[in-house]
Amino acid sequence: MLLKSTQVESIARKAKFVQRKSKLNGIRFSRLMVFSGGNITDTSLAELCQEFKYLYGEDLEKQSLNERINDFAVSFLKLLLEEVLARNINVSGFKDLLPNQKRIRIKDSTSFQVPEHLKDLYPGSGGRTSKACLKIQFEYDIKTGKVLELSIGAFTNSDLNNSYQTSESIEDSDLLIRDLGYISLDFLETIQSKLAYYLNRIKSNVHIWQKDKNGCFVPLNLVKIEKQMRRLKINTMGFEVYLGEEKKVESRLVIETLPNEVIEEKLRKAKRAAQREERELGKDTIARIGLNLYVTNLSEEDLPNEQVRSLYRLRWQIELIFKVWKSLAKIDETKKDVKRERIDCHLYGKLIWVFLGWGIFWKMTGMIQDKAKWLSFNKMMKNLRVLSQWLITRSGKITRNIRKLIVMFIEDAMKTCHLEKKNKSISSIEIIMELIGI
């Protein structure tokens, strides 16, 4: 995952960030953007220049740095991020998880507000507080840890649009696990046409049909099914169904009953929403509130009903990566008067830092013999932040010892960064171990 100085300089020249000899070359600028501990909110250009002087013993004028943070700098860091992401992690520790699926693709997005003067580049949803908003799309393969997509765009580019824009990357035997916003009935057909698979929940307004004994389509009676499941104390049931008003998408529906306390909370929210919109809740709507509805085109042999919820829960673990981006890399903290190029450079720089750590995390995962001792990505990144700061402040002075320091970091992380068991929660590794029967 790590790049040599010559590779970084080559990318800098390709992006035209470096066009002639300068004290602020590609490697120095990238180190400043990637490993600097501050964020845009509390780090001024003058402080970055001071940091540069401490690192390299040379003066750098604030105006000079500001001029170099331009479109060429943004292109340079973007290419650098693409190079980091393109490097194959080559970890196969979870190849036994759904062995018939080539990749298990988990995708989600996160967004945050940026200064209002960027609303033309990153338009938000409107209103008083979100005129400018940026969205990051992230997808990776849970089997290998390989990043399949990392894109930055406007909040107004919906998740569903992103699904269609990236559909060419879907390969046969892929399994896509995504949230409701990424899915439409047409897109489910797109997945099937590529001989790939999906696991999703469905929206409450989707019509669900079954065929009766005479081959006629009849609505699925969720009210009756929920009563039957609760009376017989059945947690999950599966059905062959057809989705959509035109009954065109054949699928497998897995129904899971929810605990009473969860139902009560969801019902309160639904009633408040109905009151605001001056409408009443129908029986079918109330029945859906008490159920989780999953759809998939995987067979029950490949994915038993009882494992559907556990597999879908892996999608929730992506929030841990978003947490690191925001809490450690501080990508969501910006000043109101910062120019767009500096925001982009800061963003790409911190994403590079996170994904250098992501590569190290998955390499270390491949080294673990006892899978019960899963690493915490958040803890490891905190340790990596300390190491990164120590290395950059001694740039050029400890070249011979860097490998030794990295080995020390890995050994320490393997001992101290284990994932802790929390009450009423289950980690991604526990889910995976359950799914593959360990």
N, C-alpha and C positions, 0 to 999 in steps of 0.2 A: 504493500500500500504506500510506502514511503517513496518519494521521488528524489533522484539525485539532482545536485545543483545544475549540472549541465542540461538535464531534461527540463528543469524549470526555466532556465534561460532560453532554451529553444522555444518553449511555449510563449514566453514573453516577447520574443522577436516575431513569432508567427502572428501574435495579436497586435503587433506594432506598438506595444508598450515600450519596448526598448528599440530605439532606432539609431542610437549612437552611444558611445561610452559615457556613463554617468555614475555618480556615487550611489544613486537610487536605482540599482539594477533590479532584475526580476526576483532574484532570491531574497534580497533585502526587503523589497516591498511586500512580497508574499509573507515573509516572516512577520512583518509588522501587522499585516491584516489578519493573518491566521492565528498567531500566538499571542498577540497583545491581550492583556488581561481585562482591559476596560471595555465599555460599550460606548455607543455614540452619545448617550445622555450625559455621562460623567467624564468623558475623555475628549479633550479639545485637540485641535491640530497642533497647538503649541506643545502639549504634553506628548503627543506622538513624536514630534521633532526632538524633544528632550530624551525620550526613550531611544530614539535612533542614535543620539550622541552617546548615550551610555553603552549601547551595543557595539558601535563601530568606531567610536572616538572621532567622529566627524560632525561638523555642524550641518544642519539642514534647515533652511529657512521655511517658515510657515507658508509663505506665498508659493514657494517652489513645490512644496508637498501638495498644496491645494490645486495647483495647475496640473500636477501629474495624476491626480485623482480625476480621471476623465473617462470618456467612452472606451479608450484603448485599455485603461486599467480594468474596467468592468469586463471587457472581452477577455482579457488575460486571466482574471480570476475565474471566470466562467469556464474557460477552456481547461484551467487547472483542476477545477472541480470535476469536469467530465473525465479527465484523465484518471483522477483518483477513483471515480465510480467505475471506470472501465476495467480496472484491475481485478481479475478474478480471485475471489477469496479461497476457492477450492476447499470447502469444508463439506463433508458428507455425513456428519454425525447423526442426521435425522433421516437418512435414506429409507428407513423402515416405516416412516410415517406415510400411510397411504401409498404403498409401493407402486401401485399402478398409475399414479399421477406423476408426471414429469416434474412439475413445479407446483407448489402451493403458494399462490400469490395473494398477499395481504396488502390492502391499499386503504389509505385514508388521507385526509387533508387537514391542515390547520391554517388559521388566518389571524391576522392582527392589523390594527390600524397603523397607518403611516401619516406623516404630515399632510395637511389638506392641499398644499401646493402640488402634490403628486397625483391629484385626483384624475387627471387626464391619462396618466400612465397606468395607475392602479385604481380604477374607479371602485367605490364601495357600493353598498346597497342603497345609499341615500339616507335621508333623515339628518338629524342634528349631530349625531356622533360618529357616523361612518361614511363620510364623503370620500375618503381615500382608504382603501383596505387591500392588503396583499395576501395572496393565498399560496401555500406550498403544497404540492401534491407529492406523496411519497408511497412507493410500492416496493416490496422486497419478497424474496422467496424464503419461506420459513425453513425449507429443507437445507439451504446452503448459506443463507444470510446475504446472498448477492442482491444488490440494489438494482431494481428493474426500471424505476423511474424516479427522478427527482426534478421537478419543474417548478418554476416560480412565475406567477401570473396574477392577473387581476381577480378580485373577489367575485366579480360579475361573471367570470367564466365558470359555469356550474360544474359540479362533479359529473353530472350526466354527459355534458358536452365533452369533458375530459375522457370519459369512457369511450366515446366514439372516436375522438381524436387519436387515441392510443390503441385502437382495436387491432391495428396491423401487427402489434407485438404478441398477440395471442397465438399460441401454438397448440397443436393437438396434444391432448392429455394434460394440459394445464388445468388447475383448479383455481378459480377466482373467488375469493372471499371478500365481500365489500359491504358497505353500509347501504341503506335504502336509497340515498341520494344518487348513487352511481348506476342504479338499475331501472330499466324500463322493460316492458314485455318485448319490445322490438330488440333491445340489446341482449336479452336472454336468447332470442333466436339467433342473433349474431354469434354468440358464444357457441351455441350448438352447431351452427354451420361450419365452425372451425374445428369440430370434433373435440371441443374442450368442455369443461364442466364448471358449474357454479354452485355456490352455497350462499343463500341470502335470506333475509326476512323480506316480507312483501308489505306494501302499503295497504292501509285499511280500506281504500276505495277500489281495490282490485277484485273483480268478480271471480269466484271460485266455483267450478262445476265438476260434477261427476256424471258418469253414464249409469243409467239404471239397467235392469235386466233386459229391457227391450232396446238398449242402445241409444236411448234418448237422453239428452242433457238435462240435468236437474241441479238446482243450486245446492251447494254443500250446506247442510244444516249445522252450523257451528253451535247454536244454542243447545240442540239435542246432544251433540258430541261432547260438549263441556259437561253437561249434567251426567252423562254416562261415565265419563272418565273420572269425575269426582266421586260418583257413587261406587264405582268399582276400584277406586284408588289406583288408577292407571296414570302414570306421569307422562308417558309419550305414546303417540299413535301415529301410524303412517297411512297415507292414502294416495292413490293414483288420481290426479286431478287435471283439469284443463283451466288455464288462466286467461282472463280477459273477457270483455263483453262479447267478442267474436269467438271465444273458446278456442283460440288458435295455438296456445302454448301448452303442450303436454308436459307435465312435471310431476315430481313426487313431493307431496306436502307432508311435513312432519309437525305435529301439534304437540306442544308442551304446556301443561298447566302451571300457573304461577301461584306462589304462596298468597294467602289471604292478605297479609300486610302490604304486599306489593300491589295487589289488586285495588285495595282501598285507596292507596295513594294515587294510583293512575286514574281511578274513577273520580276522585276529587278534582284532579286537574282537568279531566274531560268534561265534567259538569260545569266547571267555571268557564271553560272555553265555549261550551254550548250556550251558556247564559249570555256571554258577551256577544255571541253571534245570533242570539234570539232563535235558537232551534232546540229540538229535543233529541235525546239519545235514543236510538232504536235498539231493539233487543239484540240484533246481530252485532251492532257496535259494542254494546255492553259485553257480549260474549267474547268478542275479540280482545277486549281489555284484559280479560282473565286468562288469555292464552298467548304464548309465543308461537308465531307461524313461520316456519322455515320452508323454503323451497330449494330443491336441488335436482339435478339430473343424474346424480350418482345412484347406483343401485344400493339396495339395502345390504347386499352382500359386501360391497366395498365400504359402505358407511352405515352401520346399524343405527336405528332410530335413537338408541340411548346415547350415542356418541355425537350426534349432530350438534347439540348445544355446546358441548366441550370444544369441538373443532371451531365453531363459530366464535367462541370466546377468545380465540387466539387473536382475532382482529382487534380486540380491546387493548392488547398489549402494546400496540403501536403508539398508544398515548404516552408510554414511557419514553419513547424517542422524542416526542414533541415536548415532553417535560424537560428533557436535557437541553434541547434547543433553546427553550425559553428561560430556564432557570440558570443554566451554566453558561451557555453561549450568549444569552441575553439578546437574542435576535429581534425581540419585540419592543426594545427600548430605543427610542429615537428622539432627537430634538426637533422642535417645530421648524427651525430655520436651516436645517441641514440640506444640502443640495442632493439631488437624486443620485448622482454618481457615487457619492460617499456612502449613502445608504446601501446601494447595490454592492459596493466593494466590501462593506462591513458584513452584509448578509452572506455573500459568497465566501468570504474569508472564514466566517464562523461555521458555515456548513462544511467547508473543507476540513476544519478542525474536528467537527463531530464525526465525519465519516472516515477520517484517519483512525479515530478511536473505534468506530464501528468495525473497521477491518481488523484491528487488534483484538477486539472483543470476540469476534467469530473465530479468529485463529486460536485464541486461548480456549474457546469452547471446544475446538477440535482436539485439544490436548487433554481435556478432562476425562479421566478414566471412570470416575464415579459420577454418573450423571445426576445423582442426588445433590451433588455439590455445585449447583448451577451458579454462575456469576451474576452479580447485579450490575447492569449496564450503568446505572446512575452512580453507584459507588466507584466503579472502575474509572469513569470519566472524571470524577472529582480527583482521584489520584493522578490521572493523566494531566489534569490542569496544573497541578503542583509541579509535576515533572517537566511539563512544557515550559512553564515560567522559569524553572531553574536552568533548563538547557539554553533558552534564548538569552538569558542574562550572561551566560558564559560562552556565547557563540564564538567559535574559532579558537577557543582555549582548551577544549576538552575533547577534541576529535577522537583521540585514541581511546578514550574511555566511554564514548557514547554507547557502543555495543554492550559493554559491561553494565552500564547504568540501565539500559533497556531490559537486559536479562534480570537485573535486580528488581526492576519495576514489575515484570511479569511474575516473578516468584512471589513477591510481596502481595500482588493483587490476587493470585491464586489462593493465598492464605487468608486474606482479610476482606475480600470483596464478595463473600458468599451472599446469596439471596436469602433474606430472613423470612421465616414463616410468620405471616400476620393473621390475626383472628378473622375468620369469615372471608378469607380471600384465598385465591388459588393462583399460582404463578404459571407462566407459559410453559416452563419445563415440567411442572406437575401435570399440566394438561397433556403435554406431548407424551410423557411417560405412561399416563393412563391410556392414551389412544393406541400406543404400540404395545401395551400389555406388560409393562415393566413395573 
